[in-house]
Amino acid sequence: MNNSKACVYYCDDTVNQYKGALFTGTMEVCTDHDTKELLWREGFEMYYPKGVDDEDYCVYKFTAETVNYYYGLSNTTLSIDEF
């Protein structure tokens, strides 16, 4: 909670042609009812028995700032605005 820096990595290794994208940015913990209700799905009550307002249920919002794309031996970094 004291450091909002975060990253998300995606990798596709089909046909032994490794491709990857590393997104860096910030993460926000959303606990407001409207955001939680927007993403709530049937079946979640198995894990959050108090429903959408269960204090253990929250939503993470990731905002990317840069992306580093890997393919073969090439490596390119772009800002999200360039992407």
Biopython code that builds the backbone (N, CA, C, O; Angstrom):
import numpy as np
from Bio.PDB.StructureBuilder import StructureBuilder

atoms = [
    (1, "MET", "N", (0.823, -1.187, 0.000)),
    (1, "MET", "CA", (0.000, 0.000, 0.000)),
    (1, "MET", "C", (0.876, 1.263, 0.000)),
    (1, "MET", "O", (0.435, 2.320, -0.449)),
    (2, "ASN", "N", (2.103, 1.154, 0.498)),
    (2, "ASN", "CA", (2.979, 2.321, 0.541)),
    (2, "ASN", "C", (3.738, 2.544, -0.755)),
    (2, "ASN", "O", (4.344, 3.600, -0.937)),
    (3, "ASN", "N", (3.719, 1.582, -1.651)),
    (3, "ASN", "CA", (4.453, 1.689, -2.914)),
    (3, "ASN", "C", (3.537, 1.209, -4.035)),
    (3, "ASN", "O", (3.253, 0.016, -4.143)),
    (4, "SER", "N", (3.079, 2.135, -4.863)),
    (4, "SER", "CA", (2.108, 1.780, -5.903)),
    (4, "SER", "C", (2.746, 1.271, -7.192)),
    (4, "SER", "O", (2.037, 0.972, -8.152)),
    (5, "LYS", "N", (4.080, 1.169, -7.228)),
    (5, "LYS", "CA", (4.738, 0.678, -8.438)),
    (5, "LYS", "C", (4.384, -0.787, -8.675)),
    (5, "LYS", "O", (4.341, -1.585, -7.739)),
    (6, "ALA", "N", (4.128, -1.133, -9.952)),
    (6, "ALA", "CA", (3.741, -2.506, -10.275)),
    (6, "ALA", "C", (4.119, -2.822, -11.717)),
    (6, "ALA", "O", (4.435, -1.929, -12.503)),
    (7, "CYS", "N", (4.080, -4.107, -12.049)),
    (7, "CYS", "CA", (4.312, -4.526, -13.425)),
    (7, "CYS", "C", (3.449, -5.741, -13.733)),
    (7, "CYS", "O", (3.062, -6.498, -12.843)),
    (8, "VAL", "N", (3.163, -5.904, -15.011)),
    (8, "VAL", "CA", (2.407, -7.052, -15.505)),
    (8, "VAL", "C", (3.190, -7.599, -16.688)),
    (8, "VAL", "O", (3.597, -6.841, -17.568)),
    (9, "TYR", "N", (3.402, -8.906, -16.715)),
    (9, "TYR", "CA", (4.185, -9.525, -17.787)),
    (9, "TYR", "C", (3.327, -10.519, -18.546)),
    (9, "TYR", "O", (2.633, -11.337, -17.943)),
    (10, "TYR", "N", (3.374, -10.449, -19.849)),
    (10, "TYR", "CA", (2.673, -11.387, -20.714)),
    (10, "TYR", "C", (3.697, -12.091, -21.579)),
    (10, "TYR", "O", (4.599, -11.452, -22.122)),
    (11, "CYS", "N", (3.566, -13.402, -21.712)),
    (11, "CYS", "CA", (4.501, -14.184, -22.518)),
    (11, "CYS", "C", (3.730, -15.143, -23.407)),
    (11, "CYS", "O", (2.790, -15.799, -22.959)),
    (12, "ASP", "N", (4.133, -15.221, -24.668)),
    (12, "ASP", "CA", (3.567, -16.181, -25.618)),
    (12, "ASP", "C", (4.726, -17.016, -26.147)),
    (12, "ASP", "O", (5.598, -16.513, -26.855)),
    (13, "ASP", "N", (4.722, -18.291, -25.794)),
    (13, "ASP", "CA", (5.832, -19.155, -26.213)),
    (13, "ASP", "C", (5.386, -20.202, -27.230)),
    (13, "ASP", "O", (6.000, -21.263, -27.334)),
    (14, "THR", "N", (4.332, -19.915, -27.976)),
    (14, "THR", "CA", (3.875, -20.871, -28.984)),
    (14, "THR", "C", (4.894, -20.981, -30.104)),
    (14, "THR", "O", (5.543, -20.000, -30.466)),
    (15, "VAL", "N", (5.027, -22.152, -30.638)),
    (15, "VAL", "CA", (5.923, -22.464, -31.761)),
    (15, "VAL", "C", (7.359, -22.017, -31.453)),
    (15, "VAL", "O", (8.099, -21.623, -32.355)),
    (16, "ASN", "N", (7.743, -22.080, -30.175)),
    (16, "ASN", "CA", (9.100, -21.731, -29.751)),
    (16, "ASN", "C", (9.564, -20.366, -30.239)),
    (16, "ASN", "O", (10.762, -20.149, -30.422)),
    (17, "GLN", "N", (8.642, -19.455, -30.449)),
    (17, "GLN", "CA", (8.986, -18.076, -30.786)),
    (17, "GLN", "C", (8.548, -17.209, -29.608)),
    (17, "GLN", "O", (7.436, -16.682, -29.587)),
    (18, "TYR", "N", (9.413, -17.074, -28.659)),
    (18, "TYR", "CA", (9.071, -16.384, -27.430)),
    (18, "TYR", "C", (8.831, -14.903, -27.690)),
    (18, "TYR", "O", (9.692, -14.191, -28.207)),
    (19, "LYS", "N", (7.640, -14.468, -27.319)),
    (19, "LYS", "CA", (7.273, -13.061, -27.387)),
    (19, "LYS", "C", (6.811, -12.667, -25.997)),
    (19, "LYS", "O", (6.134, -13.436, -25.315)),
    (20, "GLY", "N", (7.177, -11.482, -25.588)),
    (20, "GLY", "CA", (6.766, -11.040, -24.266)),
    (20, "GLY", "C", (6.568, -9.548, -24.225)),
    (20, "GLY", "O", (7.147, -8.803, -25.016)),
    (21, "ALA", "N", (5.747, -9.122, -23.295)),
    (21, "ALA", "CA", (5.525, -7.703, -23.071)),
    (21, "ALA", "C", (5.504, -7.462, -21.567)),
    (21, "ALA", "O", (4.740, -8.082, -20.827)),
    (22, "LEU", "N", (6.357, -6.554, -21.142)),
    (22, "LEU", "CA", (6.430, -6.183, -19.736)),
    (22, "LEU", "C", (5.858, -4.777, -19.605)),
    (22, "LEU", "O", (6.446, -3.811, -20.091)),
    (23, "PHE", "N", (4.715, -4.671, -18.949)),
    (23, "PHE", "CA", (4.084, -3.383, -18.713)),
    (23, "PHE", "C", (4.470, -2.906, -17.323)),
    (23, "PHE", "O", (4.338, -3.657, -16.356)),
    (24, "THR", "N", (4.939, -1.683, -17.205)),
    (24, "THR", "CA", (5.262, -1.107, -15.899)),
    (24, "THR", "C", (4.363, 0.097, -15.664)),
    (24, "THR", "O", (4.001, 0.808, -16.601)),
    (25, "GLY", "N", (4.009, 0.318, -14.407)),
    (25, "GLY", "CA", (3.139, 1.437, -14.078)),
    (25, "GLY", "C", (2.798, 1.438, -12.607)),
    (25, "GLY", "O", (3.643, 1.168, -11.754)),
    (26, "THR", "N", (1.551, 1.745, -12.324)),
    (26, "THR", "CA", (1.103, 1.845, -10.936)),
    (26, "THR", "C", (-0.145, 0.998, -10.716)),
    (26, "THR", "O", (-0.906, 0.716, -11.642)),
    (27, "MET", "N", (-0.328, 0.605, -9.466)),
    (27, "MET", "CA", (-1.471, -0.207, -9.068)),
    (27, "MET", "C", (-2.236, 0.544, -7.985)),
    (27, "MET", "O", (-1.651, 1.099, -7.055)),
    (28, "GLU", "N", (-3.550, 0.547, -8.129)),
    (28, "GLU", "CA", (-4.426, 1.181, -7.149)),
    (28, "GLU", "C", (-5.386, 0.127, -6.603)),
    (28, "GLU", "O", (-5.914, -0.688, -7.360)),
    (29, "VAL", "N", (-5.607, 0.142, -5.316)),
    (29, "VAL", "CA", (-6.562, -0.772, -4.687)),
    (29, "VAL", "C", (-7.898, -0.044, -4.599)),
    (29, "VAL", "O", (-8.015, 0.970, -3.911)),
    (30, "CYS", "N", (-8.901, -0.564, -5.295)),
    (30, "CYS", "CA", (-10.229, 0.055, -5.315)),
    (30, "CYS", "C", (-11.145, -0.711, -4.374)),
    (30, "CYS", "O", (-11.340, -1.917, -4.527)),
    (31, "THR", "N", (-11.703, -0.005, -3.405)),
    (31, "THR", "CA", (-12.600, -0.646, -2.445)),
    (31, "THR", "C", (-13.987, -0.013, -2.467)),
    (31, "THR", "O", (-14.836, -0.371, -1.651)),
    (32, "ASP", "N", (-14.233, 0.922, -3.387)),
    (32, "ASP", "CA", (-15.538, 1.569, -3.432)),
    (32, "ASP", "C", (-16.583, 0.618, -4.017)),
    (32, "ASP", "O", (-16.266, -0.225, -4.856)),
    (33, "HIS", "N", (-17.805, 0.758, -3.576)),
    (33, "HIS", "CA", (-18.893, -0.138, -3.958)),
    (33, "HIS", "C", (-19.110, -0.183, -5.468)),
    (33, "HIS", "O", (-19.253, -1.268, -6.033)),
    (34, "ASP", "N", (-19.139, 0.969, -6.133)),
    (34, "ASP", "CA", (-19.448, 1.008, -7.566)),
    (34, "ASP", "C", (-18.431, 0.238, -8.401)),
    (34, "ASP", "O", (-18.813, -0.508, -9.303)),
    (35, "THR", "N", (-17.144, 0.407, -8.114)),
    (35, "THR", "CA", (-16.103, -0.310, -8.858)),
    (35, "THR", "C", (-16.191, -1.804, -8.593)),
    (35, "THR", "O", (-16.104, -2.610, -9.519)),
    (36, "LYS", "N", (-16.363, -2.170, -7.341)),
    (36, "LYS", "CA", (-16.459, -3.589, -6.986)),
    (36, "LYS", "C", (-17.691, -4.231, -7.624)),
    (36, "LYS", "O", (-17.624, -5.363, -8.102)),
    (37, "GLU", "N", (-18.799, -3.517, -7.632)),
    (37, "GLU", "CA", (-20.027, -4.057, -8.221)),
    (37, "GLU", "C", (-19.892, -4.225, -9.736)),
    (37, "GLU", "O", (-20.444, -5.168, -10.304)),
    (38, "LEU", "N", (-19.169, -3.326, -10.389)),
    (38, "LEU", "CA", (-18.965, -3.393, -11.837)),
    (38, "LEU", "C", (-18.304, -4.702, -12.255)),
    (38, "LEU", "O", (-18.619, -5.246, -13.314)),
    (39, "LEU", "N", (-17.389, -5.209, -11.429)),
    (39, "LEU", "CA", (-16.636, -6.409, -11.773)),
    (39, "LEU", "C", (-17.120, -7.667, -11.045)),
    (39, "LEU", "O", (-16.577, -8.750, -11.265)),
    (40, "TRP", "N", (-18.113, -7.541, -10.200)),
    (40, "TRP", "CA", (-18.648, -8.680, -9.451)),
    (40, "TRP", "C", (-19.297, -9.677, -10.405)),
    (40, "TRP", "O", (-20.000, -9.280, -11.335)),
    (41, "ARG", "N", (-19.069, -10.950, -10.186)),
    (41, "ARG", "CA", (-19.646, -12.021, -11.002)),
    (41, "ARG", "C", (-20.310, -13.066, -10.115)),
    (41, "ARG", "O", (-19.915, -13.276, -8.968)),
    (42, "GLU", "N", (-21.316, -13.707, -10.665)),
    (42, "GLU", "CA", (-21.984, -14.787, -9.951)),
    (42, "GLU", "C", (-20.952, -15.860, -9.622)),
    (42, "GLU", "O", (-20.132, -16.223, -10.466)),
    (43, "GLY", "N", (-20.994, -16.350, -8.429)),
    (43, "GLY", "CA", (-20.042, -17.355, -7.970)),
    (43, "GLY", "C", (-18.983, -16.778, -7.038)),
    (43, "GLY", "O", (-18.355, -17.522, -6.284)),
    (44, "PHE", "N", (-18.776, -15.457, -7.077)),
    (44, "PHE", "CA", (-17.794, -14.838, -6.188)),
    (44, "PHE", "C", (-18.169, -15.014, -4.721)),
    (44, "PHE", "O", (-17.303, -15.009, -3.846)),
    (45, "GLU", "N", (-19.479, -15.172, -4.456)),
    (45, "GLU", "CA", (-19.912, -15.295, -3.062)),
    (45, "GLU", "C", (-19.332, -16.544, -2.393)),
    (45, "GLU", "O", (-19.347, -16.657, -1.167)),
    (46, "MET", "N", (-18.821, -17.480, -3.198)),
    (46, "MET", "CA", (-18.146, -18.646, -2.632)),
    (46, "MET", "C", (-16.913, -18.195, -1.840)),
    (46, "MET", "O", (-16.576, -18.779, -0.810)),
    (47, "TYR", "N", (-16.253, -17.153, -2.334)),
    (47, "TYR", "CA", (-15.038, -16.642, -1.696)),
    (47, "TYR", "C", (-15.315, -15.420, -0.821)),
    (47, "TYR", "O", (-14.583, -15.151, 0.131)),
    (48, "TYR", "N", (-16.366, -14.690, -1.147)),
    (48, "TYR", "CA", (-16.731, -13.468, -0.422)),
    (48, "TYR", "C", (-18.195, -13.581, 0.006)),
    (48, "TYR", "O", (-19.072, -13.016, -0.646)),
    (49, "PRO", "N", (-18.468, -14.306, 1.095)),
    (49, "PRO", "CA", (-19.841, -14.617, 1.485)),
    (49, "PRO", "C", (-20.694, -13.405, 1.832)),
    (49, "PRO", "O", (-21.921, -13.501, 1.841)),
    (50, "LYS", "N", (-20.069, -12.268, 2.117)),
    (50, "LYS", "CA", (-20.843, -11.064, 2.437)),
    (50, "LYS", "C", (-21.220, -10.283, 1.177)),
    (50, "LYS", "O", (-21.808, -9.205, 1.263)),
    (51, "GLY", "N", (-20.880, -10.828, 0.013)),
    (51, "GLY", "CA", (-21.250, -10.180, -1.242)),
    (51, "GLY", "C", (-20.284, -9.091, -1.656)),
    (51, "GLY", "O", (-19.142, -9.038, -1.200)),
    (52, "VAL", "N", (-20.766, -8.226, -2.530)),
    (52, "VAL", "CA", (-19.918, -7.199, -3.135)),
    (52, "VAL", "C", (-19.283, -6.271, -2.103)),
    (52, "VAL", "O", (-18.218, -5.707, -2.356)),
    (53, "ASP", "N", (-19.923, -6.105, -0.942)),
    (53, "ASP", "CA", (-19.376, -5.220, 0.083)),
    (53, "ASP", "C", (-18.531, -5.943, 1.122)),
    (53, "ASP", "O", (-18.195, -5.367, 2.157)),
    (54, "ASP", "N", (-18.182, -7.209, 0.856)),
    (54, "ASP", "CA", (-17.294, -7.954, 1.748)),
    (54, "ASP", "C", (-15.972, -7.196, 1.866)),
    (54, "ASP", "O", (-15.382, -6.804, 0.859)),
    (55, "GLU", "N", (-15.517, -6.996, 3.088)),
    (55, "GLU", "CA", (-14.288, -6.224, 3.315)),
    (55, "GLU", "C", (-13.042, -6.898, 2.753)),
    (55, "GLU", "O", (-12.014, -6.244, 2.580)),
    (56, "ASP", "N", (-13.119, -8.191, 2.467)),
    (56, "ASP", "CA", (-11.984, -8.901, 1.876)),
    (56, "ASP", "C", (-11.958, -8.818, 0.351)),
    (56, "ASP", "O", (-10.976, -9.232, -0.266)),
    (57, "TYR", "N", (-13.012, -8.294, -0.267)),
    (57, "TYR", "CA", (-13.090, -8.184, -1.728)),
    (57, "TYR", "C", (-12.667, -6.782, -2.159)),
    (57, "TYR", "O", (-13.180, -5.783, -1.655)),
    (58, "CYS", "N", (-11.734, -6.724, -3.090)),
    (58, "CYS", "CA", (-11.310, -5.450, -3.649)),
    (58, "CYS", "C", (-10.937, -5.668, -5.110)),
    (58, "CYS", "O", (-10.856, -6.803, -5.579)),
    (59, "VAL", "N", (-10.716, -4.588, -5.810)),
    (59, "VAL", "CA", (-10.344, -4.623, -7.219)),
    (59, "VAL", "C", (-9.023, -3.881, -7.360)),
    (59, "VAL", "O", (-8.842, -2.804, -6.791)),
    (60, "TYR", "N", (-8.103, -4.463, -8.119)),
    (60, "TYR", "CA", (-6.836, -3.797, -8.406)),
    (60, "TYR", "C", (-6.931, -3.122, -9.771)),
    (60, "TYR", "O", (-7.319, -3.751, -10.756)),
    (61, "LYS", "N", (-6.576, -1.847, -9.824)),
    (61, "LYS", "CA", (-6.572, -1.102, -11.082)),
    (61, "LYS", "C", (-5.120, -0.823, -11.466)),
    (61, "LYS", "O", (-4.404, -0.104, -10.769)),
    (62, "PHE", "N", (-4.704, -1.402, -12.584)),
    (62, "PHE", "CA", (-3.338, -1.214, -13.082)),
    (62, "PHE", "C", (-3.353, -0.161, -14.176)),
    (62, "PHE", "O", (-4.149, -0.241, -15.111)),
    (63, "THR", "N", (-2.476, 0.824, -14.061)),
    (63, "THR", "CA", (-2.324, 1.859, -15.084)),
    (63, "THR", "C", (-0.910, 1.768, -15.634)),
    (63, "THR", "O", (0.059, 2.064, -14.936)),
    (64, "ALA", "N", (-0.800, 1.356, -16.890)),
    (64, "ALA", "CA", (0.509, 1.174, -17.521)),
    (64, "ALA", "C", (1.106, 2.523, -17.914)),
    (64, "ALA", "O", (0.394, 3.435, -18.334)),
    (65, "GLU", "N", (2.421, 2.630, -17.771)),
    (65, "GLU", "CA", (3.164, 3.817, -18.193)),
    (65, "GLU", "C", (4.115, 3.493, -19.341)),
    (65, "GLU", "O", (4.298, 4.299, -20.253)),
    (66, "THR", "N", (4.721, 2.304, -19.288)),
    (66, "THR", "CA", (5.632, 1.876, -20.358)),
    (66, "THR", "C", (5.374, 0.411, -20.683)),
    (66, "THR", "O", (4.793, -0.333, -19.893)),
    (67, "VAL", "N", (5.823, 0.026, -21.868)),
    (67, "VAL", "CA", (5.784, -1.380, -22.250)),
    (67, "VAL", "C", (7.124, -1.726, -22.874)),
    (67, "VAL", "O", (7.650, -0.976, -23.697)),
    (68, "ASN", "N", (7.674, -2.867, -22.479)),
    (68, "ASN", "CA", (8.915, -3.365, -23.055)),
    (68, "ASN", "C", (8.551, -4.639, -23.795)),
    (68, "ASN", "O", (8.144, -5.626, -23.181)),
    (69, "TYR", "N", (8.697, -4.619, -25.123)),
    (69, "TYR", "CA", (8.290, -5.741, -25.972)),
    (69, "TYR", "C", (9.513, -6.539, -26.380)),
    (69, "TYR", "O", (10.494, -5.981, -26.873)),
    (70, "TYR", "N", (9.449, -7.860, -26.171)),
    (70, "TYR", "CA", (10.535, -8.774, -26.516)),
    (70, "TYR", "C", (10.069, -9.686, -27.638)),
    (70, "TYR", "O", (8.967, -10.233, -27.585)),
    (71, "TYR", "N", (10.903, -9.849, -28.645)),
    (71, "TYR", "CA", (10.634, -10.842, -29.690)),
    (71, "TYR", "C", (11.960, -11.256, -30.291)),
    (71, "TYR", "O", (12.708, -10.422, -30.802)),
    (72, "GLY", "N", (12.249, -12.548, -30.231)),
    (72, "GLY", "CA", (13.539, -13.019, -30.713)),
    (72, "GLY", "C", (14.647, -12.350, -29.926)),
    (72, "GLY", "O", (14.680, -12.418, -28.697)),
    (73, "LEU", "N", (15.542, -11.710, -30.631)),
    (73, "LEU", "CA", (16.643, -11.005, -29.974)),
    (73, "LEU", "C", (16.405, -9.505, -29.893)),
    (73, "LEU", "O", (17.276, -8.768, -29.431)),
    (74, "SER", "N", (15.243, -9.040, -30.334)),
    (74, "SER", "CA", (14.969, -7.602, -30.264)),
    (74, "SER", "C", (14.200, -7.263, -28.994)),
    (74, "SER", "O", (13.457, -8.083, -28.455)),
    (75, "ASN", "N", (14.395, -6.054, -28.540)),
    (75, "ASN", "CA", (13.832, -5.577, -27.312)),
    (75, "ASN", "C", (13.515, -4.095, -27.505)),
    (75, "ASN", "O", (14.427, -3.302, -27.741)),
    (76, "THR", "N", (12.240, -3.704, -27.411)),
    (76, "THR", "CA", (11.830, -2.318, -27.636)),
    (76, "THR", "C", (11.026, -1.825, -26.460)),
    (76, "THR", "O", (10.101, -2.497, -26.002)),
    (77, "THR", "N", (11.376, -0.651, -25.968)),
    (77, "THR", "CA", (10.619, -0.022, -24.879)),
    (77, "THR", "C", (9.918, 1.216, -25.411)),
    (77, "THR", "O", (10.522, 2.055, -26.079)),
    (78, "LEU", "N", (8.634, 1.312, -25.102)),
    (78, "LEU", "CA", (7.820, 2.450, -25.536)),
    (78, "LEU", "C", (7.022, 2.985, -24.374)),
    (78, "LEU", "O", (6.684, 2.238, -23.456)),
    (79, "SER", "N", (6.712, 4.284, -24.397)),
    (79, "SER", "CA", (5.759, 4.811, -23.433)),
    (79, "SER", "C", (4.383, 4.362, -23.908)),
    (79, "SER", "O", (4.210, 4.017, -25.077)),
    (80, "ILE", "N", (3.436, 4.364, -23.033)),
    (80, "ILE", "CA", (2.085, 3.944, -23.404)),
    (80, "ILE", "C", (1.524, 4.878, -24.460)),
    (80, "ILE", "O", (0.746, 4.438, -25.307)),
    (81, "ASP", "N", (1.889, 6.146, -24.439)),
    (81, "ASP", "CA", (1.425, 7.096, -25.454)),
    (81, "ASP", "C", (1.945, 6.724, -26.848)),
    (81, "ASP", "O", (1.262, 6.964, -27.844)),
    (82, "GLU", "N", (3.143, 6.142, -26.927)),
    (82, "GLU", "CA", (3.717, 5.715, -28.214)),
    (82, "GLU", "C", (3.129, 4.383, -28.669)),
    (82, "GLU", "O", (3.117, 4.083, -29.863)),
    (83, "PHE", "N", (2.647, 3.594, -27.732)),
    (83, "PHE", "CA", (2.160, 2.255, -27.996)),
    (83, "PHE", "C", (0.854, 2.316, -28.679)),
    (83, "PHE", "O", (0.271, 1.278, -28.991)),
]
sb = StructureBuilder()
sb.init_structure("model")
sb.init_model(0)
sb.init_chain("A")
sb.init_seg("    ")
for serial, (resi, resn, name, xyz) in enumerate(atoms, 1):
    if name == "N":
        sb.init_residue(resn, " ", resi, " ")
    sb.init_atom(name, np.array(xyz, "f"), 0.0, 1.0, " ", f" {name:<3s}", serial, name[0])
structure = sb.get_structure()
